Amino acid sequence: MCDNRRHMAAKAKEPVEDQEVKTFSECPGAAFDGEPEAAIPDSLGAISPAGLRFVLHLPIEFEMAYRLDDVAMIFPFTTMPLELGLGDGPLRRRTLAAGSGLFMPARETFRARSLAPAEFLLVVAPETRARERVEQSGAGRNWVPKPIVDLIDPGVAALAREARRAMIADPVCDLAYLETLGDGLLSRFSCQLLGLDQTTEPKETLAPFTLRKVLSLIEEGLSDELRVQDLANAANLSRSHFTRAFHAATGEAPQEFIISRRIARARELLASSDKTVGEIAAAAGFSSQAHLSTAFKKRLGLSPAAYRAAFAAAPQTDNQRSATP
C-alpha cells in the first residue's frame, strides 16, 4: 500500500519572467546538461514489490537526462512537443502523441526538454524484469533491446490511463496492482522488440508550425467556446481533413483534446485556488458544474471535490511544499 500523492513529481507554479521555476529537472539527480544521471531520485514515485517505479509527472515544463541501469518507459497523457536526444545523437524536435509510449533500454542515454507543459507517466523497471516479459511474449524468439519512440497502441494508452487513475483516485493504491499494469506495458513493448507488431506513425498529420498555432489557439480560448471548424479554418483545412490530421498529430480528436486541456486547467485551479467548483467549471470552459463533474469522473475516476480534498489532506514532501499538484 502507498500514499497516492507520493507518486507525483511536484507541480510548479505558473512561470513568470526571470522567476526560478521548480520543475522535474530540479529534483535531485535530473540535471539536463553534463553527465546524465544513473538513477531516478529516491524521493520520486512509488516502488512495487518487484522493483518497478511509477512516477506521475503533472503538467509542467521539464528537462531530464538519464542513463539508467533499468529500462524506462514514458507515456504522455497530453501532446508532448519536446527536444529529444537518444544515445550520442543530437537533440531533435519531436511531438509525442497523447496515449503513445516511449521505451528506452537499460544503459541507453536519453535527454528530453519539453517545449510546453506536459503530463506523463514514467515507469522504470529492472532490466531482468523486462527481459522476463519479453521472453515470455516471444517464446524463444530472438530480440534486440532498442529505443522505441512514439508507439501508437490502444493497449498502451488504456494501461497507462488506468495506472494514472489508480495513482490519483484510489485513497490507498495497491502497489501489486500497479506492478501488474507495469508488466502489461512491458508486454506491449515486447511485441515491438520482437517484431510482432509493426506500428507505423500516421502519414496524414499537421505541420509543426500549424500544430503549434492550433494548440496556442486552444490554450488561449479554453474559457470560451471553441469550435472545431474555427480551428480547421486557422489550419486552412476542411473540418474532416483537420480532424484526421489533428488526431494523427496528438493522439486525440480535437474535441477530446479540448476536454483534456479543460480538465488540466480545472485540476490546476482545484489545487491552487479557493474558487468554488462551479466557478472553476466556468473558468475552464465547461458549460456547467455537472459537465465538469461528468468529464472529471470519466477521465480521472473521482469527482472534482474529491480531487481537491485528496490533495488538501495529503502529506507533502519537501519537494512538494510550496508547489501545487
BANUBA-604803 format. One record per residue (C-alpha): residue in three letters; x, y, z; chain; residue number from 0. Coordinates in Angstrom, 1 decimal. Example, Ala and Ser with C-alpha at 12.3 -4.5 7.8 and 13.67 -1.06 7.14 Angstrom:
BEGIN
<pt 'ALA' <12.3 -4.5 7.8> 'A' 0> <pt 'SER' <13.7 -1.1 7.1> 'A' 1> 
# end
This chain:
BEGIN
<pt 'MET' <0.0 0.0 0.0> 'A' 0> <pt 'CYS' <1.1 3.6 -0.5> 'A' 1> <pt 'ASP' <0.1 7.2 -0.2> 'A' 2> <pt 'ASN' <-1.2 8.0 -3.7> 'A' 3> <pt 'ARG' <0.3 11.5 -3.8> 'A' 4> <pt 'ARG' <4.0 10.4 -3.4> 'A' 5> <pt 'HIS' <3.9 9.1 -6.9> 'A' 6> <pt 'MET' <3.8 12.6 -8.3> 'A' 7> <pt 'ALA' <6.6 15.0 -9.2> 'A' 8> <pt 'ALA' <6.0 18.5 -7.8> 'A' 9> <pt 'LYS' <3.7 20.8 -9.8> 'A' 10> <pt 'ALA' <5.3 24.2 -10.4> 'A' 11> <pt 'LYS' <3.5 27.5 -10.0> 'A' 12> <pt 'GLU' <2.9 29.4 -13.2> 'A' 13> <pt 'PRO' <6.2 30.6 -14.6> 'A' 14> <pt 'VAL' <6.9 34.3 -14.9> 'A' 15> <pt 'GLU' <9.8 36.1 -16.5> 'A' 16> <pt 'ASP' <13.0 35.9 -14.5> 'A' 17> <pt 'GLN' <11.5 33.6 -11.9> 'A' 18> <pt 'GLU' <13.2 30.4 -11.0> 'A' 19> <pt 'VAL' <10.7 27.6 -11.7> 'A' 20> <pt 'LYS' <10.7 24.3 -9.9> 'A' 21> <pt 'THR' <10.5 21.5 -12.4> 'A' 22> <pt 'PHE' <11.1 17.8 -12.6> 'A' 23> <pt 'SER' <14.7 18.6 -13.7> 'A' 24> <pt 'GLU' <15.4 20.5 -10.5> 'A' 25> <pt 'CYS' <14.6 17.4 -8.3> 'A' 26> <pt 'PRO' <17.9 15.8 -7.3> 'A' 27> <pt 'GLY' <19.6 13.7 -10.0> 'A' 28> <pt 'ALA' <17.9 15.0 -13.1> 'A' 29> <pt 'ALA' <20.3 17.6 -14.4> 'A' 30> <pt 'PHE' <20.0 18.2 -18.2> 'A' 31> <pt 'ASP' <23.5 19.4 -19.0> 'A' 32> <pt 'GLY' <26.6 17.4 -18.3> 'A' 33> <pt 'GLU' <26.8 13.8 -17.5> 'A' 34> <pt 'PRO' <23.4 12.0 -17.4> 'A' 35> <pt 'GLU' <22.2 10.7 -14.0> 'A' 36> <pt 'ALA' <22.2 7.0 -13.3> 'A' 37> <pt 'ALA' <19.1 6.8 -11.1> 'A' 38> <pt 'ILE' <15.7 8.3 -10.5> 'A' 39> <pt 'PRO' <15.7 10.3 -7.3> 'A' 40> <pt 'ASP' <14.6 8.2 -4.3> 'A' 41> <pt 'SER' <12.0 10.8 -3.3> 'A' 42> <pt 'LEU' <10.0 10.4 -6.5> 'A' 43> <pt 'GLY' <7.4 7.8 -7.2> 'A' 44> <pt 'ALA' <6.3 4.5 -5.7> 'A' 45> <pt 'ILE' <8.1 1.2 -6.0> 'A' 46> <pt 'SER' <6.3 -2.1 -6.4> 'A' 47> <pt 'PRO' <7.4 -5.4 -4.8> 'A' 48> <pt 'ALA' <9.3 -6.4 -7.9> 'A' 49> <pt 'GLY' <11.1 -3.0 -8.1> 'A' 50> <pt 'LEU' <9.0 -1.2 -10.8> 'A' 51> <pt 'ARG' <8.9 2.6 -10.1> 'A' 52> <pt 'PHE' <5.9 4.7 -11.0> 'A' 53> <pt 'VAL' <6.1 8.5 -11.2> 'A' 54> <pt 'LEU' <3.2 10.7 -12.4> 'A' 55> <pt 'HIS' <4.6 13.9 -13.8> 'A' 56> <pt 'LEU' <2.0 16.6 -13.6> 'A' 57> <pt 'PRO' <1.5 19.3 -16.4> 'A' 58> <pt 'ILE' <4.6 21.4 -16.2> 'A' 59> <pt 'GLU' <7.6 22.0 -18.4> 'A' 60> <pt 'PHE' <10.6 19.8 -17.7> 'A' 61> <pt 'GLU' <14.2 18.7 -18.6> 'A' 62> <pt 'MET' <15.7 15.4 -17.8> 'A' 63> <pt 'ALA' <18.9 13.5 -18.7> 'A' 64> <pt 'TYR' <19.4 9.8 -17.6> 'A' 65> <pt 'ARG' <21.4 6.8 -18.4> 'A' 66> <pt 'LEU' <19.8 4.1 -16.2> 'A' 67> <pt 'ASP' <20.7 0.6 -15.4> 'A' 68> <pt 'ASP' <17.0 -0.2 -15.7> 'A' 69> <pt 'VAL' <14.6 0.2 -18.7> 'A' 70> <pt 'ALA' <12.4 3.4 -18.8> 'A' 71> <pt 'MET' <9.0 3.9 -20.3> 'A' 72> <pt 'ILE' <7.3 7.3 -20.8> 'A' 73> <pt 'PHE' <3.5 7.6 -21.5> 'A' 74> <pt 'PRO' <2.2 11.1 -22.4> 'A' 75> <pt 'PHE' <-1.3 11.9 -21.4> 'A' 76> <pt 'THR' <-1.2 15.2 -23.3> 'A' 77> <pt 'THR' <0.5 16.1 -26.6> 'A' 78> <pt 'MET' <4.2 16.4 -25.8> 'A' 79> <pt 'PRO' <6.3 18.7 -28.0> 'A' 80> <pt 'LEU' <9.9 18.3 -26.9> 'A' 81> <pt 'GLU' <13.5 18.1 -27.9> 'A' 82> <pt 'LEU' <14.7 14.5 -27.6> 'A' 83> <pt 'GLY' <18.2 13.1 -27.8> 'A' 84> <pt 'LEU' <18.9 9.3 -27.8> 'A' 85> <pt 'GLY' <22.3 7.8 -27.2> 'A' 86> <pt 'ASP' <25.0 10.1 -28.5> 'A' 87> <pt 'GLY' <22.7 11.7 -31.1> 'A' 88> <pt 'PRO' <21.8 15.3 -31.2> 'A' 89> <pt 'LEU' <18.6 16.8 -29.8> 'A' 90> <pt 'ARG' <15.8 16.6 -32.3> 'A' 91> <pt 'ARG' <12.3 18.2 -32.1> 'A' 92> <pt 'ARG' <9.5 15.7 -31.9> 'A' 93> <pt 'THR' <5.9 15.7 -30.9> 'A' 94> <pt 'LEU' <4.8 12.7 -28.9> 'A' 95> <pt 'ALA' <1.1 12.0 -29.2> 'A' 96> <pt 'ALA' <-1.2 11.6 -26.2> 'A' 97> <pt 'GLY' <-1.7 7.9 -25.5> 'A' 98> <pt 'SER' <1.6 6.9 -27.1> 'A' 99> <pt 'GLY' <4.6 5.2 -25.5> 'A' 100> <pt 'LEU' <8.4 5.6 -25.4> 'A' 101> <pt 'PHE' <10.8 2.8 -24.4> 'A' 102> <pt 'MET' <14.4 3.2 -23.5> 'A' 103> <pt 'PRO' <16.6 0.1 -22.9> 'A' 104> <pt 'ALA' <19.0 -0.1 -20.0> 'A' 105> <pt 'ARG' <22.2 1.9 -20.2> 'A' 106> <pt 'GLU' <20.9 4.0 -23.1> 'A' 107> <pt 'THR' <21.3 7.7 -22.7> 'A' 108> <pt 'PHE' <18.2 9.9 -23.2> 'A' 109> <pt 'ARG' <17.7 13.6 -22.8> 'A' 110> <pt 'ALA' <14.4 15.4 -23.1> 'A' 111> <pt 'ARG' <13.5 19.0 -22.9> 'A' 112> <pt 'SER' <9.8 19.9 -23.1> 'A' 113> <pt 'LEU' <8.6 22.8 -25.3> 'A' 114> <pt 'ALA' <5.2 23.0 -23.5> 'A' 115> <pt 'PRO' <3.7 21.8 -20.2> 'A' 116> <pt 'ALA' <3.1 18.0 -20.4> 'A' 117> <pt 'GLU' <1.6 15.4 -18.2> 'A' 118> <pt 'PHE' <3.1 11.9 -18.4> 'A' 119> <pt 'LEU' <3.7 8.6 -16.5> 'A' 120> <pt 'LEU' <7.2 7.5 -16.1> 'A' 121> <pt 'VAL' <7.7 3.7 -15.4> 'A' 122> <pt 'VAL' <11.2 2.4 -14.6> 'A' 123> <pt 'ALA' <11.6 -1.4 -14.5> 'A' 124> <pt 'PRO' <14.6 -3.6 -13.6> 'A' 125> <pt 'GLU' <16.2 -5.0 -16.8> 'A' 126> <pt 'THR' <15.8 -8.5 -15.6> 'A' 127> <pt 'ARG' <12.0 -7.9 -15.2> 'A' 128> <pt 'ALA' <11.8 -6.5 -18.7> 'A' 129> <pt 'ARG' <13.7 -9.5 -20.1> 'A' 130> <pt 'GLU' <11.3 -11.9 -18.4> 'A' 131> <pt 'ARG' <8.3 -10.2 -20.0> 'A' 132> <pt 'VAL' <9.9 -10.2 -23.5> 'A' 133> <pt 'GLU' <11.0 -13.8 -23.3> 'A' 134> <pt 'GLN' <7.5 -14.8 -22.1> 'A' 135> <pt 'SER' <5.9 -13.0 -25.0> 'A' 136> <pt 'GLY' <8.5 -14.2 -27.6> 'A' 137> <pt 'ALA' <8.5 -17.9 -26.7> 'A' 138> <pt 'GLY' <12.2 -18.2 -27.6> 'A' 139> <pt 'ARG' <12.3 -15.6 -30.5> 'A' 140> <pt 'ASN' <15.5 -13.5 -30.7> 'A' 141> <pt 'TRP' <15.2 -9.9 -29.7> 'A' 142> <pt 'VAL' <17.4 -6.8 -29.6> 'A' 143> <pt 'PRO' <16.9 -4.1 -27.0> 'A' 144> <pt 'LYS' <16.4 -0.8 -28.8> 'A' 145> <pt 'PRO' <14.7 2.6 -28.3> 'A' 146> <pt 'ILE' <11.1 2.8 -29.3> 'A' 147> <pt 'VAL' <9.7 6.3 -29.8> 'A' 148> <pt 'ASP' <6.0 7.2 -30.2> 'A' 149> <pt 'LEU' <4.5 3.8 -30.1> 'A' 150> <pt 'ILE' <0.8 4.1 -31.0> 'A' 151> <pt 'ASP' <-1.1 1.3 -29.4> 'A' 152> <pt 'PRO' <-4.6 1.3 -27.8> 'A' 153> <pt 'GLY' <-3.4 -1.2 -25.2> 'A' 154> <pt 'VAL' <-0.6 1.0 -24.1> 'A' 155> <pt 'ALA' <-2.9 4.0 -23.8> 'A' 156> <pt 'ALA' <-5.5 2.1 -21.8> 'A' 157> <pt 'LEU' <-3.0 0.6 -19.3> 'A' 158> <pt 'ALA' <-1.3 4.0 -18.8> 'A' 159> <pt 'ARG' <-4.6 5.7 -18.2> 'A' 160> <pt 'GLU' <-5.6 3.1 -15.6> 'A' 161> <pt 'ALA' <-2.3 3.5 -13.8> 'A' 162> <pt 'ARG' <-2.9 7.2 -13.6> 'A' 163> <pt 'ARG' <-6.4 6.7 -12.4> 'A' 164> <pt 'ALA' <-5.2 4.3 -9.7> 'A' 165> <pt 'MET' <-2.5 6.7 -8.5> 'A' 166> <pt 'ILE' <-4.8 9.7 -8.3> 'A' 167> <pt 'ALA' <-8.2 8.3 -7.4> 'A' 168> <pt 'ASP' <-7.5 5.4 -5.1> 'A' 169> <pt 'PRO' <-7.2 6.6 -1.4> 'A' 170> <pt 'VAL' <-4.7 3.8 -0.9> 'A' 171> <pt 'CYS' <-3.2 2.5 -4.1> 'A' 172> <pt 'ASP' <-2.2 -1.2 -4.4> 'A' 173> <pt 'LEU' <1.4 -1.5 -5.5> 'A' 174> <pt 'ALA' <0.9 -5.0 -6.6> 'A' 175> <pt 'TYR' <-1.9 -3.8 -8.9> 'A' 176> <pt 'LEU' <0.4 -1.1 -10.3> 'A' 177> <pt 'GLU' <3.0 -3.8 -10.9> 'A' 178> <pt 'THR' <0.5 -5.8 -12.9> 'A' 179> <pt 'LEU' <-0.2 -2.8 -15.1> 'A' 180> <pt 'GLY' <3.5 -2.2 -15.5> 'A' 181> <pt 'ASP' <4.1 -5.8 -16.6> 'A' 182> <pt 'GLY' <1.3 -5.2 -19.2> 'A' 183> <pt 'LEU' <3.0 -2.2 -20.5> 'A' 184> <pt 'LEU' <6.3 -4.1 -20.8> 'A' 185> <pt 'SER' <4.4 -6.9 -22.7> 'A' 186> <pt 'ARG' <3.1 -4.4 -25.2> 'A' 187> <pt 'PHE' <6.6 -3.1 -26.0> 'A' 188> <pt 'SER' <7.7 -6.7 -26.2> 'A' 189> <pt 'CYS' <5.7 -7.1 -29.4> 'A' 190> <pt 'GLN' <7.6 -4.3 -30.9> 'A' 191> <pt 'LEU' <11.0 -5.6 -29.7> 'A' 192> <pt 'LEU' <10.2 -9.0 -31.2> 'A' 193> <pt 'GLY' <8.9 -7.6 -34.5> 'A' 194> <pt 'LEU' <5.4 -9.0 -33.9> 'A' 195> <pt 'ASP' <3.6 -5.7 -34.2> 'A' 196> <pt 'GLN' <4.8 -3.2 -36.8> 'A' 197> <pt 'THR' <3.0 0.0 -35.8> 'A' 198> <pt 'THR' <3.9 3.0 -38.0> 'A' 199> <pt 'GLU' <3.3 6.6 -37.5> 'A' 200> <pt 'PRO' <0.3 8.1 -39.4> 'A' 201> <pt 'LYS' <1.3 9.9 -42.5> 'A' 202> <pt 'GLU' <-1.5 12.4 -42.6> 'A' 203> <pt 'THR' <-0.6 14.9 -39.9> 'A' 204> <pt 'LEU' <-0.3 18.6 -39.2> 'A' 205> <pt 'ALA' <2.9 20.5 -40.0> 'A' 206> <pt 'PRO' <4.7 21.5 -36.8> 'A' 207> <pt 'PHE' <4.1 25.2 -37.3> 'A' 208> <pt 'THR' <0.4 24.6 -37.9> 'A' 209> <pt 'LEU' <0.1 22.3 -34.8> 'A' 210> <pt 'ARG' <1.7 25.0 -32.6> 'A' 211> <pt 'LYS' <-0.7 27.6 -34.0> 'A' 212> <pt 'VAL' <-3.7 25.4 -33.3> 'A' 213> <pt 'LEU' <-2.5 24.4 -29.8> 'A' 214> <pt 'SER' <-1.9 28.1 -29.0> 'A' 215> <pt 'LEU' <-5.5 29.0 -30.1> 'A' 216> <pt 'ILE' <-6.9 26.2 -27.9> 'A' 217> <pt 'GLU' <-4.9 27.4 -24.8> 'A' 218> <pt 'GLU' <-5.9 31.0 -25.3> 'A' 219> <pt 'GLY' <-9.6 30.1 -25.8> 'A' 220> <pt 'LEU' <-10.1 27.4 -23.1> 'A' 221> <pt 'SER' <-12.5 29.6 -21.1> 'A' 222> <pt 'ASP' <-14.5 30.5 -24.2> 'A' 223> <pt 'GLU' <-16.5 28.4 -26.8> 'A' 224> <pt 'LEU' <-14.0 26.5 -29.0> 'A' 225> <pt 'ARG' <-15.4 25.2 -32.3> 'A' 226> <pt 'VAL' <-13.5 22.6 -34.3> 'A' 227> <pt 'GLN' <-14.5 24.4 -37.5> 'A' 228> <pt 'ASP' <-12.7 27.6 -36.3> 'A' 229> <pt 'LEU' <-9.6 25.6 -35.6> 'A' 230> <pt 'ALA' <-9.8 23.9 -39.0> 'A' 231> <pt 'ASN' <-10.1 27.4 -40.6> 'A' 232> <pt 'ALA' <-7.0 28.5 -38.8> 'A' 233> <pt 'ALA' <-5.1 25.5 -40.2> 'A' 234> <pt 'ASN' <-6.6 26.2 -43.7> 'A' 235> <pt 'LEU' <-8.1 22.7 -43.9> 'A' 236> <pt 'SER' <-11.6 21.3 -44.2> 'A' 237> <pt 'ARG' <-13.1 20.1 -40.9> 'A' 238> <pt 'SER' <-12.8 16.4 -41.9> 'A' 239> <pt 'HIS' <-9.2 16.7 -43.1> 'A' 240> <pt 'PHE' <-8.2 18.8 -40.0> 'A' 241> <pt 'THR' <-9.8 16.3 -37.6> 'A' 242> <pt 'ARG' <-7.9 13.4 -39.1> 'A' 243> <pt 'ALA' <-4.6 15.3 -39.2> 'A' 244> <pt 'PHE' <-5.0 16.6 -35.6> 'A' 245> <pt 'HIS' <-5.7 13.1 -34.3> 'A' 246> <pt 'ALA' <-2.6 11.8 -36.1> 'A' 247> <pt 'ALA' <-0.5 14.6 -34.5> 'A' 248> <pt 'THR' <-1.8 14.5 -31.0> 'A' 249> <pt 'GLY' <-3.5 11.1 -30.5> 'A' 250> <pt 'GLU' <-6.8 12.7 -29.7> 'A' 251> <pt 'ALA' <-9.7 14.1 -31.7> 'A' 252> <pt 'PRO' <-9.9 17.9 -31.5> 'A' 253> <pt 'GLN' <-12.9 17.9 -29.1> 'A' 254> <pt 'GLU' <-11.4 15.2 -26.9> 'A' 255> <pt 'PHE' <-8.2 17.2 -26.8> 'A' 256> <pt 'ILE' <-10.0 20.4 -25.8> 'A' 257> <pt 'ILE' <-11.7 18.5 -22.9> 'A' 258> <pt 'SER' <-8.4 17.1 -21.8> 'A' 259> <pt 'ARG' <-6.9 20.6 -21.6> 'A' 260> <pt 'ARG' <-10.0 22.0 -19.8> 'A' 261> <pt 'ILE' <-9.7 19.2 -17.2> 'A' 262> <pt 'ALA' <-6.0 20.1 -16.8> 'A' 263> <pt 'ARG' <-7.0 23.7 -16.2> 'A' 264> <pt 'ALA' <-9.6 22.6 -13.7> 'A' 265> <pt 'ARG' <-7.1 20.4 -11.8> 'A' 266> <pt 'GLU' <-4.8 23.3 -11.5> 'A' 267> <pt 'LEU' <-7.5 25.6 -10.1> 'A' 268> <pt 'LEU' <-8.8 23.0 -7.8> 'A' 269> <pt 'ALA' <-5.3 22.5 -6.3> 'A' 270> <pt 'SER' <-4.3 26.2 -6.2> 'A' 271> <pt 'SER' <-7.3 28.3 -5.6> 'A' 272> <pt 'ASP' <-10.3 28.7 -3.3> 'A' 273> <pt 'LYS' <-12.8 29.1 -6.2> 'A' 274> <pt 'THR' <-16.0 27.0 -6.0> 'A' 275> <pt 'VAL' <-16.3 24.0 -8.3> 'A' 276> <pt 'GLY' <-18.9 26.0 -10.3> 'A' 277> <pt 'GLU' <-16.6 28.9 -10.7> 'A' 278> <pt 'ILE' <-13.8 26.6 -11.8> 'A' 279> <pt 'ALA' <-16.1 24.9 -14.3> 'A' 280> <pt 'ALA' <-16.8 28.3 -15.9> 'A' 281> <pt 'ALA' <-13.1 29.3 -15.9> 'A' 282> <pt 'ALA' <-12.1 26.1 -17.6> 'A' 283> <pt 'GLY' <-14.7 26.4 -20.3> 'A' 284> <pt 'PHE' <-17.2 23.8 -19.2> 'A' 285> <pt 'SER' <-20.9 24.6 -19.8> 'A' 286> <pt 'SER' <-21.8 23.8 -16.2> 'A' 287> <pt 'GLN' <-20.6 22.2 -12.9> 'A' 288> <pt 'ALA' <-22.3 19.0 -13.9> 'A' 289> <pt 'HIS' <-20.4 18.9 -17.2> 'A' 290> <pt 'LEU' <-17.1 19.3 -15.4> 'A' 291> <pt 'SER' <-18.0 16.6 -12.9> 'A' 292> <pt 'THR' <-19.0 14.1 -15.6> 'A' 293> <pt 'ALA' <-15.9 14.7 -17.6> 'A' 294> <pt 'PHE' <-13.7 14.6 -14.5> 'A' 295> <pt 'LYS' <-15.1 11.3 -13.3> 'A' 296> <pt 'LYS' <-14.8 9.8 -16.7> 'A' 297> <pt 'ARG' <-11.2 10.8 -17.2> 'A' 298> <pt 'LEU' <-9.8 10.5 -13.6> 'A' 299> <pt 'GLY' <-12.2 8.3 -11.7> 'A' 300> <pt 'LEU' <-13.2 10.8 -9.0> 'A' 301> <pt 'SER' <-15.2 14.0 -8.6> 'A' 302> <pt 'PRO' <-13.6 17.5 -8.6> 'A' 303> <pt 'ALA' <-14.5 17.9 -4.9> 'A' 304> <pt 'ALA' <-12.9 14.6 -4.0> 'A' 305> <pt 'TYR' <-9.8 15.5 -6.1> 'A' 306> <pt 'ARG' <-9.4 18.8 -4.2> 'A' 307> <pt 'ALA' <-10.0 17.1 -0.8> 'A' 308> <pt 'ALA' <-7.4 14.4 -1.5> 'A' 309> <pt 'PHE' <-4.7 16.8 -2.3> 'A' 310> <pt 'ALA' <-5.6 19.1 0.6> 'A' 311> <pt 'ALA' <-5.3 16.1 3.0> 'A' 312> <pt 'ALA' <-2.2 14.6 1.6> 'A' 313> <pt 'PRO' <1.1 15.0 3.5> 'A' 314> <pt 'GLN' <3.7 16.7 1.4> 'A' 315> <pt 'THR' <7.4 16.0 0.9> 'A' 316> <pt 'ASP' <10.0 18.9 1.0> 'A' 317> <pt 'ASN' <9.9 18.9 -2.8> 'A' 318> <pt 'GLN' <6.1 19.3 -2.9> 'A' 319> <pt 'ARG' <5.8 22.1 -0.3> 'A' 320> <pt 'SER' <5.0 25.4 -1.9> 'A' 321> <pt 'ALA' <4.0 23.6 -5.1> 'A' 322> <pt 'THR' <0.6 22.7 -6.4> 'A' 323> <pt 'PRO' <-0.3 19.3 -7.8> 'A' 324> 
# end
